Amino acid sequence: MFTPEDYFADFSQLLDTEKIWLDPSVSFASICRRLGVSRHRFDRFLQKDLGFRGEEILAVYRRSADKMA
């Protein structure tokens, strides 16, 4: 059984290694569907553990890329 930490590891890989956030059509909901996890549950996990919701995390990645360009 996958735990929230397992989904977080996969989520991190998608962001850091695959750089899925570079595609502006990718949303947090679409990432959750790809991972097979409930968007609402995973969002609560991220908010509790990191203090950010999923869409906020994507926005931070995208803003940082804009600043580096």
N, C-alpha and C positions, 0 to 999 in steps of 0.2 A: 504494500500500500504506500502510495506517495504521501509525503508529509509536506506542509507548506515550505519547509526548508528545501526539499527536493525541487519543488516548483520554482523557488527563488533561485536555486542554482541554474536551472534551465533558463529562466528569465534573464539572469545575469549573462549567461553565455550568448543568448540572442542579442542582447544589447552590446556587450563588449567585444565579442568575437565576430559575430555575424553582422553587427551594426545594422540591425533591422530597422532601427529608428531613422535611418537615412531616407527611407521611403515615406514620403509624407502621407500616403494613404494608409499606412499602418497605424492602428489605434491600439490602445490597451486592451479593448474588447477582442480585437482580432488576434492579438498575441495570446490572450487567455484561451481562446478557441483552439489555437494551434497547440497550446500546452495541454489542453483537455482539463482545464481547471475553471471553477466558477469565478467569474469576474468579481462578483461581490465579496466572496470569501477571501480571494487573494488580495483584493483591494484593502479589506479590513486588516489582513495580516501585514501588508506593507505599511499601512498607516500606523499600526500598533508598534511594529518593530523599527521602522525607519522614520516615521513622522511625515511620510509623503504618500500620496495616493498614486496609483499607476500612471494616470495621465500626466500628473505632475512630474513624475520621473522622466517620462518621454519628453516633456517640454524642456526639462533641464538639459537633457542630452542634446536636443535640437538647438537650444539657445547657445550652448557651449560650442557647437559646430559652427553656428553663424558667426560667433565672435572670432573663431580661429580662421575663418575664410578671408 
